[in-house]
């Protein structure tokens, strides 16, 4: 089961073009690099959509958050609405 989850996340990373960036960050972290200006990567549309897709695949995604919403509530939103909501927070 863990392998399936890992493979799914890898496909998601590749779909959103994030795998090379994540590999590079990991490589730098092995060298104890100090990371700066990561906020731009966090609020990037592809990063937000990748996070949403990974969260949606989690078994706990049906648990209500502090805003009383579940992933099913967010699933009714367009990608643009999801990105805007995350960026506003």
Helices and strands as residue ranges (DSSP letters): H 2-15, H 19-30, H 39-42, H 45-57, G 59-62, H 71-75, H 79-88
